[in-house]
Amino acid sequence: MALARSRRRRTRARRPPTWAVVCAVVGAFLLLASGSLLAAGQWLLARYALDQEDLLGDWGEAYGTDLEGPLNILLVGIDTRPGRPEEAPRADSIMVVHVDEDLDRGYLVSLPRDLLVDIPPDPETGFAGGRDRLNAAMYYGSRQLPGEELPDLPRGFALLARTVGNLTGIDTWDAGVVIDFEGFVRVVDALGGVTMELDERIVSEHRQPDGRHRPPAPGGDGYVGPQAVYEPGVHHLKGWQALDIARQRYGVEGGDYGRQRNQQRLLEAIVSKAFSREVLTDPVRLDRVVRSAGDSLVFDGRGRGPIDFAFALRGVRPGDLTMLGVPAGSVVTDAGYQGEALDVTGEELFRALRTDTLPAFLARHPELAR
């Protein structure tokens, strides 16, 4: 489905996206920016244009065209509801892509969406600010103002970017990317599915075995009907199955932390398939994957186009990406589960992220690398 566009819409980019942008669609934006892949997909460069919007607002300084490391990119997946376009989205997946100073190694840091944070005030919407779960920042910022028919996605992203910046200490963002999960499904299907190994049994809360959505229970508390089940072992997943697994946290070991782990494994599977010979040597499939992104992707490079990032990151390869989880613990009161709280190691991780010292941090905490 198409994402709602804001009043601050930028001029459509004259330069087309590279295959690096398709990777952003599936959550690995920087990895497909290698010179060899640019050559393999060169014919695509004259065929596509990419919508760009002001996702980051006034957060951080404005940039010229030069790209120097280290870089920080905010990558957000949202789960909109086709039948309710007026409903403000929440951020279902929030990741920071950090590229080191030499632009030859990347880190993908998944943030718990239930992390309890201080969301700053938003004068534009009148939101007073307050303590809430991280994913709510997108919701508060994108809610309609009087006279608006649809949520304002860029405004919500900007508030989320400020919230994550305050949380991590990152004082500027080099780019922002948002993907609607409907686009995620289309990209996986265009790739011909992906292969992933599961180490535990997952019972779907949302889908039936045939892929149909489970109907809401009477009274709206949960769902009813048969459930899709994914047994431990190797699975070749269709788009809806990949998304279904990425969304599950109830009944998954580690809860939200376990969901992050599965999301990152899926990203690895997608990158592996995207780099496979069967995809890179098949122009028709490349064309289908790019087209599948459609209007589900929004990109903000702070005045620099996707091709600028592609050439700056041409030395990065799939093996140069490290995936990290943020350690946090559940907060439970008499009222029940409230969210997640960052622990001391999580604060140390953010310190390493903003000072570009993640290798030293990982030497002390290798268990956080996935």
N, C-alpha and C positions, 0 to 999 in steps of 0.2 A: 504494500500500500504506500501511497505517497505521503511523505511527511509534510505537516503544515509548515508553510513558509512565513517568515515574519515580515514586518514592514521595513526592516533594515536590510532587505535582500541586496546582495551585491550583484554587480554585472556578471553575467555568465562568463566563466573563464574562457579565454580565447584559445588557450593551450589545452590539449586533451590530456586526460589522466593516463599515466603509465600503468603497467601491471602492478606497480607498487600500491596504487590506490585500490585495486581490487583486493590486495592483501589487507588493506585497512578494513575493507568490508568484512572480512572474516577474522579480523583481530590481530593481524600480524603485519601491519602497515609497512614497517621498515624493512622486512626481510626480503621482499621481492624487488628490491631496488638495485639488484646487482647488474653490472654491465652486460653480462651474458644474457640475462633475461630480457633486458631492454632490447638487445639485438634480436632475440627470438621473437619478441612481440612488437618489433618496430612498426609493422604495418598497422598496428592498432592506434598509433599515435596520431594519425591523420583522420581517425574515424569517430572519436568520442570526445565529448566535452563534459565537464563536471560542474555541478552546481556548487557554489561556494557561498558561505554566509558568515556573518560576524558572530561566531559562536562565543568568542572569548571577551567581547565587550571591552571595557577599560582595564581589565586585569592584566597587569604587566606592561612593559614598554612596547612601543611599535618598533618594527624591524625593517631593515633594508632587504636586499635580495640575497646577501651573503649568508651562508649557513655554516656556523662554526660550533663545535662541540664544547661542552656537553649539551644535549638536547633533551627536553621533556615534552612528551606528547600525551594529552589526556584522551583516552579512548573510552567511549561510553556506549553500551547497548541498552536500548529501551524496548519495552514490551507494550506496544500500543494495541488497542482493541478495535479491529475494523468496524465492529458494529456500534462503537461509541467514540467517534472521532472528537467529540467535545470534551472527553475526559483527559485531564492533564496527566502526562506520563510520569512515571517514576523510573529512576535509573536501575535497571535490573543487573547490569554488569558494569563495574567501574575499574578501569585499569590505567596505570601510569606506565608508559613506554619511556625508558631512560636509555639514551645513547651516550656512551662515554666521550671524553674529550677528543680522542683520536678518531671518532666516528667509525670504529671497526668492531664494536661489541655492544649488544643491546640487552636490556633487562625488562621483563614484563612483570610488573608488580600488581597483583590483584588485591583490591581493597574490599573488605567485607561490606556488603551493602547495608547491613544492619548495625554498622559501627556507630556508636553514640558520639555525636559531634556537636559543636556549636555552629549553627548555620547563621551567617551574618545577616543583618538587615538588608532589605532590598527596597530602596526608596522609590523605584519605578512602580513597583506593585503595591507598596504600602506594607509589605511583610515586615514585622517588627524584629525578626530574628528570634533565635531560641535554641534549646537543646532538643535534638531529634535524631532519628536514624539518617545516615548519610544519603541514602537513596531519595529521601524526602526533599532534598534541596532542589532537585530538578522539578518536582511537583510544585513547590511553593513559587519558584521563579517563573514557571510557564503558565500558571493559571490565568484565565482570561480576565482582562480588565473590561470595564463597561464599554460596550460597543464592539468588542472583539467576538468573533464567531467561533474561533478555534484557539487552542492553547498556543502560546508563543514559544516554540522549541528553543531558538537561540537565546532567548531571555532566561529560560530555565537552565540551559547549559552554562551560561555565564555565571549564574549563582552557584551552580555545582562546582565550577572551576574555582571560584573564590573560596568555597568551602574546603575543597581538597587542597588548595594552596595554603590556606591557613593551617590545615591539619598537618601537612607534610613539611611546611616551611619553604616550599618551592615558590619563589617570588615572581616567576613569569612562566608562561607556557609558550612553547615554540609552535605548537599546532594543536588543534582539537578535531576529533573525529567522532561522529555519532552514527550508529547503525540501527535501523529498525530490525527486529528479529525476523520479520517476514522476509526481509532481504537476505538474512542469514540462511534461511531455508532454501531460497531460490539459488543462492550461490553453491551450497552443498549439492543440490540436485544437478546443477549445471556441471559440476565437477564429476558427476557420475557416482556420488556418494563418497563416504570416507570410511576408513577402517580404524577401529579403536578397540583396545583391550580394556575390559572392566575387571576390577579385582573384587567386586562385591555385587550382590544381587540388588537391583534397583526396581522398585515398584512405582509406576507412574501415578502421580496424583491427578494429572490433567488429561491423559489420553487413554483411549480404549485400544485394544490390540490391533485394530484395523486403522488406527490413526485418527479416528474421529474424536472430537473433544467430549469429555465426560460431562453429562448434564448436571447442573447445580442441584444440590439436595434441597428438598422442601424447606423453606425458611432461609435458604441462602447460606447455610453453614456447611461448607465442603461440597463434595461431589458424590455422585452415585454411579453405579454401573460397573462393568468389567474394566480391569486395568491392564495396560501394557506392562509387561515384565521383561527386564533385561537381565539374563543370567550372567554369572562370571564367565569370562572367556573373551575370545576375539569376535567382534561383530562388524559387519559391513552395514553402515547406517545410511538411511535416506535422510533428507533434510529435516523432516518433521521429527524423526527419531533422534537426530543429533541435538536439535533444539530441546526436545523433551528431556533428554539426559542432562543437558546444561542447566535446566531450570530446577531440577529436583534438589531439595535439601532435607525434607522430612523423610526420615527413615534411612538417610545416607549417613555413613559414619563421619562424624565431625560436623554434621549439620551444614551451616553456611560455608564453613571452611572446606568441607568435603565437596560442596558444589563448586567452589573455586577451583579445587583440584581437578574435577572433571571438566570444567570449562577450559582449563589450560591444556589438558590432554587432548581435548577436541581441537584446539587451535594447532597443536603440534600435528595432529592427524591431517588437518586441512592444509597446512603448509607443506607437509610431506606429499600430499596428493597434488597440490598446485605445482610443485617442483618435479613431479614425475615426468618421465619421458613421454608417456601417453598423452599428457596434457600439453606440455611445451611444444611438441611436434605436431599438434593438431589445431590448425588455425580456426577451424569451425568451432571446436570446443572452447578455445580461448575467446572467440567472439561471443559465444553463448554465456560464458561466465561473466564477462564484462557487462553484457546487456542485462544479465540477471540482477545486477546491483540496482539498476534503474534509479528511481527517486528515493531509494531507501538509505542512501549515503549522503551525509552532509560533511563538508570539510572546510576548515579554516586554517590556513597556513600563515596568517598574519602578514598578508601581502605577498607571500611567495607561493607559487603554484606547486602542484604535486610533482612536476618534473624536476623542480629545483631540489626537492627532497630526494627524489630518485637518484639524481646524479651525486648528491652529497653523500648518500648512503650506499653507493655502488659497491663498496668493499665489504659490506655486511653479508654474511651467508647464514643459512638456517642453523648451522651448528654454532653460530656466534650469539645465539639468544639464550639467556637464562631466565627461567620462570620462577617467580618468588611468591610465596604466600605471606600475608601479614599476620603475625601471631596476635591473637586476641582471645578473651574469655567471655563466656556468657554472663550477662547481668540478670539475675532472677530475684524478684521481690515477692511480697505476699500477693501482689497483683499478677504475678506470672512473669514470663520472659519479657524483658525490656529491650534487649539488643546485645551488642558486643562492646567490650571495653578494651582499649589498647593496653598492652602490658609493656614492661620496661624494654624488652627486646624489640617490640614494634617501634617504640620511640627511637631506639638505636638504629633500626633499619631506615627510618625516615631521615635521620641525621646523615647516614651514609649516602642516601639517595640525593639529598640536596648538596652534599659536598663532593660527589662523584668519587666515593671511596667504597663502592660496593664489593670489589674483590677482597679487600681486607675484612669487611664485615662477613662475607661468606666463608672466609677462612675460619672465622670464629663460630659461625652458625651454619655449617653445611647442611643441616637438616631442613633448612628453609628452602633450599633449591629443589625444584621439581623436575 
